[in-house]
Amino acid sequence: MVSNKRTALIFLILLWGTSLAFCDELTVNTNESADYRTIQAAIDAAGSGDTIVVNPGCYQECIIVTGKSVTLRSSNPTDETVVAKTIIDGSGLGTVVTFGPDAGTDTLLSGFTITGGKANLGGGISCGPEMTGRIENCLIKDNSATGGGGIYINGGNPLLTNCKFENNQAELSSGNGGGLLIANGSSSVVSKCTFVGNRANNSGGGSACLGPGKPKFVDCVFQDNSAGFAGGGLNSSQNCNPALLGCSFIANSAKSGGGGGWHHTGRANDDNGDEFDRDLDPAIFNCSFKGNTASTGGGVKVVATNALFVNCLFAANRAVYTGGGLLSSWQGTSGSQPQLINCTFAGNLAGSFGGGISSNNSRATLRNCIVWGNRDSSGEGFSAQLHDSSKVYHQQDSSEIKFCCVQGWTATQNGLGNLGKDPMFVRSPGLVGLSDEDSYGDLKLRPGSPCIDAAKSDYLPPDIFDLDEDGDTDATIALDINNKIRCSDDPDTPDTGQGNGPIVDIGACEFVLE
């Protein structure tokens, strides 16, 4: 009996020692106080499962991780001061950090400033087809490439969390994805990342998504990015259908291709039918588009898609020509029928037509939406709020607009549950000083608003992305754009909408008694 216990104890000690042998911690410093003086030397010496801790300093090298899973981190990845002082500088000699096609699935890069990269694809970081590790807490700045100035993801599915992309550029006339380029079927998740001041000479100043795939952007901010053609903040095309969840697009710009905040091109020449299909169409939940500018589609331009917008806010965007807030257009034989549920359009401006929404040989369906205070060359009447080339919105009993509040709506236009009364915002957007946060307004509802308890609750879709994190994706979406509970009853307002129990409000912001 004693012998068996002793044998077991010896086995555990040997097993523990073996585990330690395969999980070493290697240190790097620019002086001789650590195990290695260069990061690449530590990577070459490390085995799978090892951790490499890099002390603050400027490491002028281009590094490659391949054939192993390693943790490569700064001394304190969550301390912004440490991140700013732990620098990997490519000095313009190539991609700063390359993850080869056989980089391990458990690879982690965390807590660095990645700068000075210059390459064809992926100036700062390049992720190979099998890279499924994580990139966290990094500042990716001042890198350049033809595609993916900051990061290029080539078909793999790495997770990007809490990273900042700043002042990266996609060069040449074909440059896509100033900050980030996701391509070749990648369905990466990009969470809590910020894209600021990135540029693309072609499309996707902040980020571009090209090729089949369904990447997710969750709680990300795109601000002050620019594109020479389309998608100042984000561009998606070539059968890429992203999910945008809780993201903000602020003061981005695009030129001739349009879509200051976001530009999307769907499946041309395919019959997508009239309904949203997650396998074919993007989903945009709880996102805001403020102060973006473009030639067309100041906030958003969608082409040949049935994209689904839920709880989204469009304020103070500007188009030189058409679609100040949103432009829906067609390509080839495919039209667009984006579906807008509980969205608010206010204070958007178009130089020609459709200050709020413009549909070009296509149509958008609106349910529980506010479209108010938008302007075009005709003024602020109904056609400035909703413009379409086929005049569908101007027909009586239009099936495209239900339970909405639209400026200029009259009884002669009929339509189920619609109204043309002032929604009574806390503060309406201004149409000047678009870079000023105050000009975007406060589009929550004031007490007494005719939009309170006036929508149709059955139009709310299922919470397919589990935004409230209750584990139930079949239940109706429960949160508005401000993470307030939907269908919150106001006892001082008569119910004029439809639904069982408390009735949802019209617009992106639910009125909640404080």
Disulfide bonds with the S-S distance in Angstrom:
none
